[in-house]
Amino acid sequence: MKELGAYLKEVRKSHGVSLEEASEDLKFSILELENMESGNTKAFKDIYDLRHMLQEYAKYLGLNKEEVTEEFNDFLFEHTSKISLEDILEARKLKEEEAKKISSPYTIIHKKKINIAPYVLGALITFLVLLLVIIIVKEVNKKPVRTSELKGSVVSFEHTY
């Protein structure tokens, strides 16, 4: 990556473009351009963003962006292929052994399961009690139906006064 960054820096300088000018044109920070030109890949959070920025920078400098991308991909392959197959198999074996270990119920972290049945039952009972209260209140406040006998007795009662 250092070679690719040095090449980009050399091309930029040969075109007479300053870091400030390239930064302004590309909407990249000067620090990002300096890190690309120095080959500092650790300064970038996402390797895919770095690849996209390198493509844009190559296009800006009039370079073939496919060639720059291929060079970057070669660097990535070389960088990530340093882990031997034996190391990968050993790590996988250790992970499988760790999963097979017998553990105590006191060391296992259990996820708390929420039982919603009591909440649903409580809500249903509350609803039924409220419904019963409403029915009772309506019945208590209901006006009695006056029959003809009651009407006559009320009238005769009023005349006695």
MISETOR-520495 format. One record per atom (N, C-alpha, C, O): residue in three letters; x, y, z. Coordinates in steps of 0.2 Angstrom, whole numbers, plus 5000, padded with zeros to 4 digits. Layout:
N
ALAXYZ/...
***
This chain:
161
MET500449945000/MET500050005000/MET500450065000/MET500350114997/LYS501050065003/LYS501550125003/LYS501750134996/LYS501850194995/GLU501850084992/GLU502050104985/GLU501550134981/GLU501650184978/LEU500950114982/LEU500350144979/LEU500250214981/LEU500150254977/GLY500250224988/GLY500250294990/GLY500750334988/GLY500650394986/ALA501350314987/ALA501950354985/ALA501850374977/ALA501950424975/TYR501550324974/TYR501450334967/TYR500950384966/TYR500950434961/LEU500350384970/LEU499850434969/LEU500150504971/LEU499950554968/LYS500550504976/LYS500850574978/LYS501250594972/LYS501250654971/GLU501650554969/GLU502150574964/GLU501750604958/GLU501950654955/VAL501150564956/VAL500750594951/VAL500450654952/VAL500450704948/ARG500150664958/ARG499850724960/ARG500350784960/ARG500250834957/LYS500950774962/LYS501550824962/LYS501750844955/LYS501850904953/SER501750794951/SER501950804944/SER501450844940/SER501550874935/HIS500750834942/HIS500250874939/HIS500250944942/HIS499850994940/GLY500650964947/GLY500651024950/GLY500051044955/GLY499851094956/VAL499750984958/VAL499150994962/VAL499350994969/VAL499750944971/SER499151034973/SER499351034980/SER498850994984/SER498350974981/LEU499050974990/LEU498550934994/LEU497950974995/LEU497350944995/GLU497951034997/GLU497451084998/GLU496951084992/GLU496351084993/GLU497251094986/GLU496851094980/GLU496451024979/GLU495851024977/ALA496850974980/ALA496550904979/ALA495950894984/ALA495450864983/SER496050914990/SER495650904996/SER494950944994/SER494450924995/GLU495051004992/GLU494451044990/GLU494051014984/GLU493451014984/ASP494450994979/ASP494150964973/ASP493750904974/ASP493150894972/LEU494050864978/LEU493750794980/LEU493350794986/LEU492950744987/LYS493350844990/LYS492950844996/LYS493150795001/LYS492750765005/PHE493850785001/PHE494150735006/PHE494550785010/PHE494750845008/SER494650765016/SER495050805021/SER495850795019/SER496050745016/ILE496250845020/ILE496950845019/ILE497250785023/ILE497650745020/LEU497050765029/LEU497250715032/LEU497150645029/LEU497550605029/GLU496550635026/GLU496350575022/GLU496850565016/GLU497050515015/LEU496950625013/LEU497450615007/LEU498150605009/LEU498450565006/GLU498350635015/GLU499050615017/GLU499050545019/GLU499550515018/ASN498550515023/ASN498550445025/ASN498550405019/ASN498850345019/MET498150415013/MET498150375007/MET498850375004/MET499150325002/GLU499150435004/GLU499850445000/GLU500350415005/GLU500950395002/SER500350405011/SER500850375015/SER500650305016/SER501150265019/GLY500150275014/GLY499950205014/GLY499650185021/GLY499750125023/ASN499450235025/ASN499250215032/ASN498450195031/ASN498050235032/THR498350135031/THR497650105030/THR497350105037/THR496750105037/LYS497750105042/LYS497450095049/LYS497050165051/LYS496650165056/ALA497150215047/ALA496850285049/ALA496150285046/ALA495750325048/PHE495950235042/PHE495250225039/PHE494850175043/PHE495050115044/LYS494250195045/LYS493850145048/LYS493550085044/LYS493550035046/ASP493450105038/ASP493150055033/ASP493550045027/ASP493750095024/ILE493749985026/ILE494249975020/ILE493849985014/ILE494250005009/TYR493249975013/TYR492849985007/TYR492750065006/TYR492850085000/ASP492750105011/ASP492750175010/ASP493450195007/ASP493450235003/LEU493950165010/LEU494650185007/LEU494750165000/LEU494950204996/ARG494450104998/ARG494550084991/ARG494150134987/ARG494350154981/HIS493550154989/HIS493150204985/HIS493550264984/HIS493550294979/MET493850294990/MET494150354990/MET494750344985/MET494950394981/LEU495150294985/LEU495750284981/LEU495450284973/LEU495850314969/GLN494950254972/GLN494650254965/GLN494550324963/GLN494650344957/GLU494150364967/GLU494050434966/GLU494650474965/GLU494750514960/TYR495150464969/TYR495850494969/TYR496150484962/TYR496450524959/ALA496150414960/ALA496450394954/ALA496150424948/ALA496450454944/LYS495550434948/LYS495150464943/LYS495250534942/LYS495350564937/TYR495350564948/TYR495550644948/TYR496150654946/TYR496350704942/LEU496650604947/LEU497350614944/LEU497450594937/LEU497950594934/GLY496850564934/GLY496950544927/GLY497250474926/GLY497450454921/LEU497250434932/LEU497450364932/LEU496950324930/LEU496350334931/ASN497050264928/ASN496550204927/ASN496350184934/ASN496750144937/LYS495750194935/LYS495550174942/LYS495450104943/LYS495550074949/GLU495350064938/GLU495349984938/GLU496049964940/GLU496149914944/GLU496549994937/GLU497249974939/GLU497449984946/GLU497749944950/VAL497250044949/VAL497350064956/VAL496950024960/VAL497149994965/THR496350004958/THR495849954962/THR496249884963/THR496249854968/GLU496449864957/GLU496749804957/GLU497449794961/GLU497549754965/GLU497749854961/GLU498349854965/GLU498149854973/GLU498549824977/PHE497649894974/PHE497449894981/PHE497149824983/PHE497249804989/ASN496749794979/ASN496549724981/ASN497149674982/ASN497049634986/ASP497649684978/ASP498249644979/ASP498549654986/ASP498749604989/PHE498549714988/PHE498849734994/PHE498349705000/PHE498649675004/LEU497749704999/LEU497249675004/LEU497349595004/LEU497349575010/PHE497449564998/PHE497549494998/PHE498149475002/PHE498149435006/GLU498649515000/GLU499349495004/GLU499249505011/GLU499549475015/HIS498949565013/HIS498949585020/HIS498449535024/HIS498649515030/THR497949505021/THR497449465025/THR497649395024/THR497449345028/SER498049375019/SER498249305018/SER498849285023/SER499149225022/LYS499049325027/LYS499649305031/LYS499449255037/LYS499949235040/ILE498849245038/ILE498649195043/ILE498649125040/ILE498349115034/SER499049085042/SER499149015039/SER498448975040/SER498048985045/LEU498448925036/LEU497848885037/LEU497848845043/LEU497348835046/GLU498448825046/GLU498548795052/GLU498248835058/GLU497948815062/ASP498348905058/ASP498148945063/ASP497348955063/ASP497048955068/ILE497148955057/ILE496348955056/ILE496048895059/ILE495548895062/LEU496348835057/LEU496048775059/LEU496148765067/LEU495648735070/GLU496748785070/GLU496848785077/GLU496348835081/GLU496048815086/ALA496148895078/ALA495648935081/ALA494948905081/ALA494648915085/ARG494848875075/ARG494148835075/ARG494148785080/ARG493548775083/LYS494648745080/LYS494648685085/LYS494548715092/LYS494148685096/LEU494948765094/LEU494848795101/LEU494148825102/LEU493848815108/LYS493848845097/LYS493148875098/LYS492648815099/LYS492248825103/GLU492748765095/GLU492348705096/GLU492448675103/GLU491948655106/GLU493048665105/GLU493148645112/GLU492848685117/GLU492548655122/GLU492848745116/GLU492548795121/GLU491848785121/GLU491548785127/ALA491548775116/ALA490748765115/ALA490548695119/ALA490048685121/LYS491048645119/LYS490848575121/LYS490948575129/LYS490748525132/LYS491348625132/LYS491448625139/LYS490848615143/LYS490348655141/ILE490848575148/ILE490248575153/ILE490348635157/ILE490848655160/SER489748665158/SER489748725162/SER489248715168/SER488748685167/SER489348755173/SER488948755179/SER488348795178/SER488348845174/PRO487748775181/PRO487148815180/PRO487248885183/PRO486948935182/TYR487748895188/TYR487948955191/TYR488349005187/TYR488349065188/THR488648975182/THR489149015178/THR488749035171/THR489049075167/ILE488248995169/ILE487849015163/ILE487449075164/ILE487049075169/ILE487449115160/ILE487049175160/ILE486449155156/ILE486449145150/HIS485849155160/HIS485249145157/HIS484849205155/HIS484949255158/LYS484549205149/LYS484149255147/LYS483449255151/LYS483149195151/LYS483249305153/LYS482649305157/LYS482049305152/LYS482049345147/LYS481649255153/LYS481049245149/LYS480449285152/LYS480349265158/ILE480149315149/ILE479549355152/ILE478949315150/ILE478749305144/ASN478549295155/ASN477949255154/ASN477349305154/ASN477249345159/ILE477049315148/ILE476549365147/ILE475849345150/ILE475349385150/ALA475749275151/ALA475149245153/ALA474849285159/ALA474249295159/PRO475149295164/PRO474849335170/PRO474649405168/PRO474149425171/TYR475049435164/TYR474849505162/TYR474149505158/TYR473749545159/VAL474149455153/VAL473549445149/VAL472949425154/VAL472349455153/LEU473049385158/LEU472449365163/LEU472249415167/LEU471649425168/GLY472749455170/GLY472549515174/GLY472149565170/GLY471749595173/ALA472349575164/ALA472049625160/ALA471349605158/ALA470849645158/LEU471249535157/LEU470549515156/LEU470149515162/LEU469549535161/ILE470349495168/ILE469949505174/ILE469849575175/ILE469249595177/THR470249625174/THR470149695175/THR469549715171/THR469149755173/PHE469649695164/PHE469049715160/PHE468449685162/PHE467949725162/LEU468349625164/LEU467749595166/LEU467449625172/LEU466849635173/VAL467849645177/VAL467649685183/VAL467349745181/VAL466849765184/LEU467749785177/LEU467449855175/LEU466849845171/LEU466349885172/LEU466749795167/LEU466149785163/LEU465549765168/LEU465049795168/LEU465649725173/LEU465149715179/LEU464949775183/LEU464449785184/VAL465449815184/VAL465349875188/VAL464849925184/VAL464449955186/ILE465049925178/ILE464649975173/ILE463949945173/ILE463449985173/ILE463849885172/ILE463149855172/ILE462749865178/ILE462149885178/ILE463149855184/ILE462749865190/ILE462549935191/ILE462049955193/VAL463049985189/VAL462850055190/VAL462250075186/VAL461850115188/LYS462250045180/LYS461650065175/LYS461050035178/LYS460550065178/GLU461049975181/GLU460449945184/GLU460249985190/GLU459649995191/VAL460650005194/VAL460450045200/VAL460150115198/VAL459750135201/ASN460450145193/ASN460250215191/ASN459650205186/ASN459450265184/LYS459450145185/LYS458850145180/LYS458250165183/LYS458050145189/LYS457850205180/LYS457150235183/LYS456650175182/LYS456650145177/PRO456350165188/PRO455850115188/PRO455250135183/PRO455050185181/VAL454950075180/VAL454450085175/VAL453850095179/VAL453650055183/ARG453450145177/ARG452750155181/ARG452250125177/ARG452150125171/THR451950085181/THR451350045178/THR450750095180/THR450750145183/SER450150075177/SER449550115178/SER449350105185/SER449050155187/GLU449450055189/GLU449250055196/GLU449650105200/GLU449350145204/LEU450350105198/LEU450750155202/LEU450550225200/LEU450550275205/LYS450350235194/LYS450150305192/LYS449550335196/LYS449550385198/GLY449050285197/GLY448450305200/GLY448650315208/GLY448350365211/SER449050275210/SER449150285218/SER449550345219/SER449450375224/VAL449950365215/VAL450350425215/VAL449850485215/VAL449950535219/VAL449450485210/VAL448950535209/VAL448550545215/VAL448350595218/SER448250485218/SER447750485224/SER448150515230/SER447850545234/PHE448750495230/PHE449150515236/PHE449350585236/PHE449350615241/GLU449350615230/GLU449550685230/GLU448850725231/GLU448950785234/HIS448250695230/HIS447650735232/HIS447550735239/HIS447150775242/THR447750685243/THR447650685250/THR447950735254/THR447750755259/TYR448450775251/TYR448750825255/TYR448350885254/TYR448550935257/
***
